[in-house]
């Protein structure tokens, strides 16, 4: 009985050592809105390559982010640092400083959120901002969805597709 116990302990110890020393597995799959996403996934320079509409007619929304039409954002670059500071620049040269973060909310899922900052603003003092649902994100592509209420009948979405600069 003592020998069986010692053998079992030895086998468990070897199994523990092998599992502790195994190479970590790296995933390349897209992350979707159902899981927590680290801010590191967002850092870098992104170009907004396309705007689509789900449940909305193109042109139904005239202004997004209190700045311009959704299509005016096509070709814009979004530079996001790991500290949360960022800036986006439209094709026409207009730029906006932002403070961004990831909101891993309960029933709303995971969202990308940002506040527009103006001269002298501190992010902690800015109460209003924008939240976009994260459709997917990986090392090269990101899709963000902005909900747009449609009267009493439901919700449509503006879908922003980004490509990360290498």
For each residue, the residues with C-beta under 8 A, 3 or more apart:
1: 4 5
2: 5 6
3: 6 7
4: 1 7 8
5: 1 2 8 9
6: 2 3 9 10
7: 3 4 10 11
8: 4 5 11 12
9: 5 6 12 13
10: 6 7 13 14
11: 7 8 14 15
12: 8 9 15 16
13: 9 10 16 17
14: 10 11 17 18
15: 11 12 18 19
16: 12 13 19 20
17: 13 14 20 21
18: 14 15 21 22
19: 15 16 22
20: 16 17
21: 17 18
22: 18 19
23:
24:
25:
26:
27:
28: 138 139
29: 138
30: 136 137 138 141
31: 35 37 41 134 136 137 138
32: 35 134 135 136
33: 109 110 111 133 134 135
34: 109 110
35: 31 32 110
36: 104 110
37: 31 41 42 102 104 110 134 137
38: 41 102
39: 42 43 82 84 101 102
40: 43 82
41: 31 37 38 137
42: 37 39 46 80 100 102 112 137 142
43: 39 40 80 81 82
44: 79 80 164 165
45: 77 78 79 80 164 165
46: 42 77 78 79 80 142 162 163 164 165
47: 75 76 77 78 162 163 164 165
48: 51 73 74 75 76 77 78 160 161 162
49: 74 75 161 162 163
50: 74 160 161
51: 48 70 71 73 74 158 159 160 161
52: 158 159 161
53: 56 57 58 60 156 157 158 159
54: 145 156 157 159
55: 150 154 155 156 157
56: 53 60 61 148 150 156 157 158
57: 53 60
58: 53
59: 62
60: 53 56 57 148 156
61: 56 64 69 70 148 158
62: 59 69
63: 66 67 68 69
64: 61 67 68 69 70 73 146 158
65: 68 73 96 116 130
66: 63 116
67: 63 64 72 90 94 96
68: 63 64 65 72 73 90 94
69: 61 62 63 64 72 73
70: 51 61 64 73 74 158 160
71: 51 74
72: 67 68 69 90 91 92
73: 48 51 64 65 68 69 70 76 88 90 160
74: 48 49 50 51 70 71 91
75: 47 48 49 90 91
76: 47 48 73 88 89 90 91
77: 45 46 47 48 88 89 165
78: 45 46 47 48 86 87 88 162
79: 44 45 46 86 87 88
80: 42 43 44 45 46 86 100
81: 43 84 85 86
82: 39 40 43
83:
84: 39 81 99 100 101 123
85: 81 97 98 99
86: 78 79 80 81 97 98 99 100 114
87: 78 79 95 96 97 98
88: 73 76 77 78 79 95 96 98
89: 76 77 93 94 95 96
90: 67 68 72 73 75 76 93 94 95
91: 72 74 75 76
92: 72
93: 89 90
94: 67 68 89 90
95: 87 88 89 90
96: 65 67 87 88 89 116
97: 85 86 87 116 117 118
98: 85 86 87 88 114 115 116 117
99: 84 85 86 114 115 117 123 126
100: 42 80 84 86 112 113 114 115
101: 39 84 113 114
102: 37 38 39 42 110 111 112 113 134
103: 108 110 111 112 113 131
104: 36 37 110
105: 108 109 110 111
106:
107:
108: 103 105 111 131 133
109: 33 34 105 133 134
110: 33 34 35 36 37 102 103 104 105 133 134
111: 33 102 103 105 108 131 132 133 134
112: 42 100 102 103 131 132 134 144
113: 100 101 102 103 129 130 131 132
114: 86 98 99 100 101 129 130
115: 98 99 100 123 126 128 129 130
116: 65 66 96 97 98 126 129
117: 97 98 99 121 122 123 126
118: 97 121
119:
120:
121: 117 118 125 126
122: 117 125 126
123: 84 99 115 117 126
124:
125: 121 122
126: 99 115 116 117 121 122 123 129
127:
128: 115
129: 113 114 115 116 126
130: 65 113 114 115 146
131: 103 108 111 112 113
132: 111 112 113 144 145 146 160
133: 33 108 109 110 111 144 145 146 147 157
134: 31 32 33 37 102 109 110 111 112 137 142 143 144 145
135: 32 33 143 144 145 159
136: 30 31 32 141 142 143
137: 30 31 37 41 42 134 141 142 143
138: 28 29 30 31 141 142
139: 28 164
140: 163 164 166
141: 30 136 137 138 161 162 163 164
142: 42 46 134 136 137 138 161 162 164
143: 134 135 136 137 159 160 161 162
144: 112 132 133 134 135 159 160 162
145: 54 132 133 134 135 157 158 159 160
146: 64 130 132 133 157 158 159 160
147: 133 155 156 157
148: 56 60 61 155 156 157 158
149: 154 155
150: 55 56 153 154 155 156
151:
152:
153: 150
154: 55 149 150
155: 55 147 148 149 150
156: 53 54 55 56 60 147 148 150
157: 53 54 55 56 133 145 146 147 148
158: 51 52 53 56 61 64 70 145 146 148
159: 51 52 53 54 135 143 144 145 146
160: 48 50 51 70 73 132 143 144 145 146
161: 48 49 50 51 52 141 142 143
162: 46 47 48 49 78 141 142 143 144
163: 46 47 49 140 141
164: 44 45 46 47 139 140 141 142
165: 44 45 46 47 77
166: 140
